[in-house]
Amino acid sequence: MTEFKYADQTEVKAAMLMNASDANIFGNVHGGHVMKWVDEIAYACAARYCAGVAVTAAVDRIDFHEPIHVGELLHITARVVCVGRTSMEIEIALHAEDIPTGTTRHTNTCHFTFVALENVQTPRPRPVPKLICRTRDDKARFIQAKMRRERGMEYRKERDAFLKQFETLSDSELDTLLAEATV
Ligand SMILES: CC(C)(COP(=O)(O)OP(=O)(O)OC[C@H]1O[C@@H](n2cnc3c(N)ncnc32)[C@H](O)[C@@H]1OP(=O)(O)O)[C@@H](O)C(=O)NCCC(=O)NCCS
C-alpha cells in the first residue's frame, strides 16, 4: 500500500446534463437523484484513494442551498479531506452551470464518510494511506473535517449509551427526558 497521498491530488470530477427525466413534481432536479450521483462520485474518489473497495459509513448532512434546473450542467467535484485509520471523509461540491450564459451557482457541499474494506467477500476495515495537506485550503478542510469526525464520534457514543439505558427506563423517566429534550 502507498504510505501517503497528497490531498490536492485526490479530486474526482464529473459533469452531467440535467434531463427532464431527472425532475421532481416541481420541475426542478430531484434531490434523491442528486444524492445518488454524489454517493457515486464520492465512492469513486474514496475507492481510488484506498486503491480498493469501500462502503459508505455515514453522510454528515446535505444542505440544498438552491434548486438545480433541468437544462443546466451539473458539476460534481469530490476530494478526500480527512482520513483516520480505515475511514476517509470525502467532500463533494456541486455547481450548476447555465450553459448559454456560462454562469455557475454553488448549490451544495456535503461530506460522506467511507470505510476501506479488505475486499467485497471480507468486509473487514482496512488501513488507508495517510493524507498530506500541502495547500492552505486543504489544511483548513482537514481541520474542519476533524471537528465533524469528533462530533460524530461523540454523538454515536451518546446515542449508544442512551439506547442501552432506554431498555430499563420507566415511562415516567422517559417522559422526564422527553420534557428536557422539548424546547
Ligand atoms: C462501515 C462499517 C464497515 C464499519 O464497521 P465497524 O465494524 O463498525 O468498524 P470499526 O468500528 O472498526 O470502524 C472502522 C472505521 O469506521 C468508522 N466508522 C464506523 N461507523 C461510522 C459512522 N457511522 N460514521 C463515521 N465513521 C464511522 C470508525 O470511526 C473507524 O474509522 P477509523 O478506522 O478511521 O478510526 C460497517 O458498519 C458496515 O459495513 N456498514 C454498512 C455499510 C454499507 O452497507 N453502506 C452502504 C449503505 S446503503
The ligand as a MOL file (V3000), in Angstrom:
LIG
                    3D

  0  0  0     0  0            999 V3000
M  V30 BEGIN CTAB
M  V30 COUNTS 48 50 0 0 0
M  V30 BEGIN ATOM
M  V30 1 C -18.8780 0.9450 7.9740 0
M  V30 2 C -18.5370 -0.3880 8.5960 0
M  V30 3 C -17.5890 -1.1630 7.6720 0
M  V30 4 C -17.8080 -0.1070 9.9260 0
M  V30 5 O -17.5710 -1.3410 10.5100 0
M  V30 6 P -17.1880 -1.4400 12.0780 0
M  V30 7 O -17.0640 -2.8630 12.4210 0
M  V30 8 O -18.0870 -0.5400 12.8540 0
M  V30 9 O -15.7400 -0.8780 12.0350 0
M  V30 10 P -14.9160 -0.1420 13.1610 0
M  V30 11 O -15.6460 0.0570 14.4320 0
M  V30 12 O -13.6010 -0.8800 13.2090 0
M  V30 13 O -14.6690 1.2790 12.4960 0
M  V30 14 C -13.9310 1.3870 11.3080 0
M  V30 15 C -13.8800 2.8500 10.9300 0
M  V30 16 O -15.1680 3.2660 10.5420 0
M  V30 17 C -15.5170 4.4550 11.2230 0
M  V30 18 N -16.9540 4.4490 11.3900 0
M  V30 19 C -17.7410 3.4150 11.7680 0
M  V30 20 N -19.0280 3.7980 11.8030 0
M  V30 21 C -19.0370 5.1060 11.4120 0
M  V30 22 C -20.0640 6.0650 11.2560 0
M  V30 23 N -21.3470 5.7830 11.4900 0
M  V30 24 N -19.7250 7.3040 10.8710 0
M  V30 25 C -18.4330 7.6210 10.6140 0
M  V30 26 N -17.4050 6.7460 10.7510 0
M  V30 27 C -17.7160 5.5100 11.1520 0
M  V30 28 C -14.7640 4.3540 12.5420 0
M  V30 29 O -14.5940 5.6430 13.1310 0
M  V30 30 C -13.4480 3.7760 12.0660 0
M  V30 31 O -12.6670 4.7970 11.4960 0
M  V30 32 P -11.0530 4.8430 11.6510 0
M  V30 33 O -10.5200 3.4540 11.3990 0
M  V30 34 O -10.6180 5.7810 10.5790 0
M  V30 35 O -10.7570 5.3340 13.0220 0
M  V30 36 C -19.8000 -1.2710 8.8890 0
M  V30 37 O -20.5920 -0.6210 9.8490 0
M  V30 38 C -20.6050 -1.5300 7.6400 0
M  V30 39 O -20.2840 -2.4050 6.8320 0
M  V30 40 N -21.7260 -0.7790 7.4590 0
M  V30 41 C -22.5890 -0.9370 6.3090 0
M  V30 42 C -22.0410 -0.1160 5.1530 0
M  V30 43 C -22.9970 -0.1110 3.9860 0
M  V30 44 O -23.6150 -1.1070 3.6810 0
M  V30 45 N -23.0880 1.0430 3.3230 0
M  V30 46 C -23.9960 1.2450 2.2570 0
M  V30 47 C -25.2950 1.7050 2.8030 0
M  V30 48 S -26.5450 1.7470 1.6050 0
M  V30 END ATOM
M  V30 BEGIN BOND
M  V30 1 1 1 2
M  V30 2 1 2 3
M  V30 3 1 2 4
M  V30 4 1 2 36
M  V30 5 1 4 5
M  V30 6 1 5 6
M  V30 7 2 6 7
M  V30 8 1 6 8
M  V30 9 1 6 9
M  V30 10 1 9 10
M  V30 11 2 10 11
M  V30 12 1 10 12
M  V30 13 1 10 13
M  V30 14 1 13 14
M  V30 15 1 14 15
M  V30 16 1 15 16
M  V30 17 1 15 30
M  V30 18 1 16 17
M  V30 19 1 17 18
M  V30 20 1 17 28
M  V30 21 1 18 19
M  V30 22 1 18 27
M  V30 23 2 19 20
M  V30 24 1 20 21
M  V30 25 1 21 22
M  V30 26 2 21 27
M  V30 27 1 22 23
M  V30 28 2 22 24
M  V30 29 1 24 25
M  V30 30 2 25 26
M  V30 31 1 26 27
M  V30 32 1 28 29
M  V30 33 1 28 30
M  V30 34 1 30 31
M  V30 35 1 31 32
M  V30 36 2 32 33
M  V30 37 1 32 34
M  V30 38 1 32 35
M  V30 39 1 36 37
M  V30 40 1 36 38
M  V30 41 2 38 39
M  V30 42 1 38 40
M  V30 43 1 40 41
M  V30 44 1 41 42
M  V30 45 1 42 43
M  V30 46 2 43 44
M  V30 47 1 43 45
M  V30 48 1 45 46
M  V30 49 1 46 47
M  V30 50 1 47 48
M  V30 END BOND
M  V30 END CTAB
M  END
